[in-house]
Amino acid sequence: MFELKSGLKDRTTSRAYPADEQGTALNQHFWMPFSANRDFRANPRMIAGAEGRYYIDDQGRKLFDSLSGLWTCGAGHNREEIQKAVAAQLGTLDFAPGFQIGHPLAFKLAEKVASLTPAGLDHVFFTNSGSEAADTSVKMAKAYWRLKGKPEKTRMIGRAKGYHGVNIGGTSLGGIGGNRKHYGQLMDVTHLPIRCKRAMPILVAKRKPALSWPMRCWIKLPCTMRRPLPP
Ligand SMILES: Cc1ncc(COP(=O)(O)O)c(C=O)c1O
């Protein structure tokens, strides 16, 4: 059971939460991610709907959605053609498992993605989020080296200030200290500073003898998020 800091529980339960448009008190059960929960309840910013590039808040105000719904609604909110396509699909098949049985549309989408990616990136593995994709790529990189007979190659590299989502792999690989500080060493990851971004590939290509430590790490370390290094 998660324990609240002493006194916090009393303060939060005794707070008179504002009500939404249905008159329901904003309760404390929804634990909001990446949000200062207590502050939010003191000063809630609620949305009621969306259209095109805008959210509509509970006061009826339009708010420009500069993040496209956290990067999920790039085509705009509530597009009629998307609503129709989703409704048509729901009326035909609401969910198609990918374990042991398949649906033609998943194959068709994989083919489309492969046609857009550079040559050699021809296999598509679908996940439900960026965080899940990050963890899956960690698993793939580790499995690759095990199959190559080098199970000891387990260390990963990430970049300072990098963000790879909220799961164990993405949290470990991410280089935002505040996102990792409560969890200790979740995975064996070395974070390279951002300043060597341009120099790194050039130095590695030339195999310069006197490399600084990030460069030596780059050559020595076994796994990267993008692809495994050559043996
Ligand atoms: C590079 C990268 N990896 C992972 C994620 C996490 O994606 P999600 O929020 O879908 O889990 C993000 C999200 O911004 C991202 O930019």
PDBQT file of the ligand as one rigid body, heavy atoms in Angstrom, charges set to zero:
ROOT
HETATM    1  C1  LIG A 301      11.082   9.103 -28.173  1.00  0.00    +0.000 C 
HETATM    2  C2  LIG A 301       9.875   8.747 -27.370  1.00  0.00    +0.000 A 
HETATM    3  N1  LIG A 301       9.792   7.523 -26.818  1.00  0.00    +0.000 NA
HETATM    4  C3  LIG A 301       8.721   7.165 -26.064  1.00  0.00    +0.000 A 
HETATM    5  C4  LIG A 301       7.670   8.043 -25.848  1.00  0.00    +0.000 A 
HETATM    6  C5  LIG A 301       6.510   7.609 -24.995  1.00  0.00    +0.000 C 
HETATM    7  O1  LIG A 301       5.357   7.427 -25.752  1.00  0.00    +0.000 OA
HETATM    8  P1  LIG A 301       3.964   7.145 -25.056  1.00  0.00    +0.000 P 
HETATM    9  O2  LIG A 301       3.555   8.397 -24.350  1.00  0.00    +0.000 OA
HETATM   10  O3  LIG A 301       3.066   6.795 -26.206  1.00  0.00    +0.000 OA
HETATM   11  O4  LIG A 301       4.110   5.991 -24.110  1.00  0.00    +0.000 OA
HETATM   12  C6  LIG A 301       7.703   9.317 -26.400  1.00  0.00    +0.000 A 
HETATM   13  C7  LIG A 301       6.616  10.276 -26.179  1.00  0.00    +0.000 C 
HETATM   14  O5  LIG A 301       6.743  11.443 -26.396  1.00  0.00    +0.000 OA
HETATM   15  C8  LIG A 301       8.835   9.683 -27.181  1.00  0.00    +0.000 A 
HETATM   16  O6  LIG A 301       8.919  10.906 -27.727  1.00  0.00    +0.000 OA
ENDROOT
TORSDOF 0
